[in-house]
Amino acid sequence: MRRIINTTLQSHFTFQPLTLETLNLYNRLTRNMYLESADFSFVNLFIWRHAHQLQYAVDNGFFIPHCNYKGNIFFMTPVGGPREEFIKLCDKLAAYSHSLGHPFQMRTVPEETACLLLKEASDRYKIMPDRANWDYLYRTQDLLELKGRKYQQKRNQINKFQKQFRYEYIPLLPPLEPAEISACLDLFDRWAEPKKHLLSLEDERQALEEALENMEPLGLKGGALIVEGKFEAFSIGSLLNEETQAPMALIHFEKANPEIPGIYPAINQLFLANAWEDTFYVNRENDLGLPGLRQAKKRYHPVRMVKKYTVIAKQEGSG
């Protein structure tokens, strides 16, 4: 018989809203971690907190995000805390979910943690790959230089853009002026107009507003392209693992007028060159399972994927 999750474990957690003041706590709890997943970025936790109804608790040094996204209740992977205590924490979280009448679900689980659960707790947890949320990881120098045959198309697109259009790259320096925020949101709305069928657009716009209005405290950088005198592209990113030998740029938003040929590879390269030249990696986040976005990200030839998994509790008492 499969092991029954021990619901007698002490499983009381105090969850509270995420605020900008939480940043210092988060940094302290994760200071010894090398963060690769976009989900472990405090920026993403903060700017998407309303859409995900995100709250957090702290237990034994673990930072535990809890979400309710459109009625789907789950934990994001706890970070910080001693590795040897992670399985025990999962059992406590599963017992907590059970006490509230919810099935236990943990998302954004990195591969190393998924392997740990598979090795030590496969009797009570099921681990499933979440391909739509795998992040695309690139070498910064590859995207800056675009060398070799595999990047020939990208070089051609940028060259054509440079010859065809009068353009200017401008940094978006915090704190942004109201006109700069409006320009970014207006471009987002133009970009989103033909995509009204996507349910996540309203949430993404809200996340973008949060990022634009809090660029300075969140440590965000931005860049934009003025093409023929009009605001036609922007990109916004942050830095992960600043104090390591492999700092990583994380690109949160990249929007452009799709009717301008070559503008996407142009803003991609120019933003990296002006804001993130000293990083080793670039994380361009996931593809949401969208075929077009997946192909676009693959064409930049990632060095590898940051794999993520979903963990659920197996049925109690089943054989």
N, C-alpha and C positions, 0 to 999 in steps of 0.2 A: 504493500500500500504506500502511496506517495505521502511524503511528510506533510503534515498539516501545519500551516503557518501559525505560529504561537500568538494568539490574540491577547494573551495575558501579559505580553511585553509592555513595559511602560511606553506608551505611544502618544503622549500628549505633546503637541507642538503649538507654539504661539506664532501665528503668521501675521505679518504686518505689511502695509504698502511699501513699495520701493520708491525712494526719493533720491534726489541728488546727494543728500547727506549720507546715503548708504554707500556711496562710492569708496570712502576711506575704509569702511569695514570690509567691503568686498576685496579691495586691494590687499588689505592685511591678511585676509584668510587665504588668498590665492597667490601670495608673493613668491612661494617656492614652486609654483607650477609653470610648466611651459604650455601655454594655451594655443591650440591650433584651430579648434572649432569656433566658427562664428557665433555659435550659441553661447559660448563662455565669455563673450565680450560684454562688459557692463553696459556699453553703449547700446547694444541690441536689447539687452534686458530692459533698459530704461525706456528707449523710444517705442518699444512694442508693448509696454506694460499695460496700457489701456486696452488694446485689442485682445491681449491674452489674459486680462484681469489678473495680472501677476502679483502675487504676494510672496514673501519669503519668511523663512524661519532659520535660526541658527541652532545647531545641536552638535556638541562635541567637536567644534571647529569646522563643521560642514555648513556651507551656505546652501540652503534648500529652496529652490524656486518652485512655486505651486501655481498652476495655471487652470483657467476655465475658458477655453477658446470655443465660443459658439456652442456651449453646452458639453464640450468634450473636456473632461476633467483629468488632469495628469500632472505628474511631477516632471520637471526637467532634472537632468542629472545633477545631484549635489556635488559641489566642488570644495576643495580644501579638506581638512580633516585627515586623520590617519588612514592609510589604505587598508590596514588590517581590520579596521572597524566598519568598512563599507558594507559588507554583507549584513552585519548586525543592523546597520542603519536601514537597509532595504527592508529587512523584516519588520522593523518598527514602523516604517512608512506604509508597508502593506497592512499591518495591523491597524494603523490609523485610518487608512482608506476603508477598511472593513468596518470599523466602528461607526463610520459615517454612512455606510451603506453603498459605497462606491467600489467598483473594481479597481485594483491597483494597476497603474500604468506609468511607466517612466520612459520619457523620450530623450533624444539627443545623447544617447549613451555612446561614448567613444569605444573604439574597437578593443582597446586594452581592458576597459572595464567590462565590456561584454564577454571577453574571454575569461575574466575572473569569475563572473557569474556562472558561465557555462561550466567551468571547472569545479566550482565549490558549491553551487546552489542550483544545479540543473534539475534537481528533484522538485523544486517549487517555483522556478521561474522559466518562462519561455522567452527566448531571444530571437527577434526578427529584424532583418536588415531594413533600413528605411532609405532606400536609394534616392528618392526625390529630395532628401535633405542632405545628401553628401556634398561637402564643400569641394570646390575646385582650387587646387594649390599650384601656383606657378612660381618660377624663379623670376625675381624682379628684372635681372639683366636680360633674360630671354624676351620679356615684353618691352623692354627699352630698346634693345638692339634689333629685334626681329630678323635675326640672321638665318641664312639657309633657305633651302627650297621650300620647307614646310611653311615658312612665313612669307613666301613670295606674294601671295594674294593680298595679305595685309599691307605689305609695303606698296604694292600697286594702288590699293585703295587710298592710302594716305597721300601718296604722290599726286594722284588725280585730284583729291580734295584740295591740296595745297596749290595746285595750278589753276583750278577752276574757281576758287572762291577767295575773296578777301576776308581774312579772319584775324582775330586777336585772342590770345589766351590771357585770362585774368585770374589771379588768385582770389578766392573768397575767404577773406580774413575775418575771424571773429573779433568782436561781436559784429554780426552782419547788420547792414543798414536795412530799414524796412523795404526799400526799393529792391534790394538784392533778394530778400526773402520772397517778395511778391513775384519777382522774375522767375525764381526756381519753381514756385507753386504754379504759376501760369504755364510754364513749360511742362510741368508734370500733367496738368489738366489737358493740354494739347496732346501729349503722348498717350494719355489714358483714354481719350475720346473714342477711338475705335475698339477699345478693349473693355467696354462697359459690362460685358458678360462675366468678367472675372470678379468673383465675390470679394477678393482680397484688396481691391483697389482703394476702397475707402480707408481700410486699415493702414495701407501703405502710405496714403497721403497724410494721415494723422501721424504716423511714425516720422515722415519727412518733416512735418511741421515741428515736432519735438526736437529733431536733430538741428534744424535751422535756428531755432530759438535758444538752443542750449549748446551751441558749438564750443564756446569757450570753456565752460566747466567740464564738458565731456571730452575735451582734447581733440576735437574734430578739425580736419582741414578740408578745404574745398577748392575747386577750380572750375572755370567756365570758359566757353568759347562764344565770342561775339562774331557772328558771320554776316557779312554784308550789313553791319550795323545793328543786327538783331541778336538777342540772347537766345542761342539755339542748342546749347549743351551744357551740362554741369555734372560734376562727380564729387562725392563726399566720402571721406574715409577716416579711419583712425589707426592707431598703432597698437599692436600686441607684442609682448615680450621685448620691451624696449631695452632692458638691461641684460640681454643675452647676446650671443654671437650670431643669432639668426633672427633679428627683429622682423616682424611681419606687418605689412600693410593690409588692412581689411577694408574692402570697398563696400560701403553700405548702399550707396545709390549711384547710378549712372544713367542719366536720361538725356535724350537728344531728339532732335527733329529727324525722323526716319526718312524724310523726303530728301535729305541732303546726303548724297553718296559720300561714303568714307568718313562721315563725322564721328561714328562710334570708335573706330580704331584710332582716329586722331585725338579725341578727348582722352581715351585710355592711355595712350603713349605720353601725351603732354602732361596729364595729371601726375603720372608716375615720375616723369622727369623733373617736374617742378616741386613735388611734395614728398615723394617717397624714394628718391634715388638711393638713399643710404640703407634701405631695407634689403633683406635677403630673399624673402618670400612675399608673394601677394596672394591673399585669399579673396576670391571673387564670389564667395558664398555659393548657395545651391542653385539648382535649376527648377525647383518646385515640381519636377516631373513633367514640365512643358517641353514637348519635342523640339520646338524652334529654339528655345533658350538653351536646351541641352546641346544642340548642334553648334550654336554660337560659342558656347564655352569650350567645347571640344576643339574648335578650330584654333584656339590659342594654345593647345597642346599642354595641358597640365602635367606637372611632374608626378603628381599622384593625387588621389582623392582622400579627403578626410572623411572616413567612413563613420556612420552613425547607425544606431540600432534602437529599437523599441523593446522594452521589457514589460511583460505582463505576468501576473501571478497565475500559476496553474490552478485549476479547480481544486478546492480543498477536499481532501479525502477521496479523490478519484484514484483509481488504480491504473 
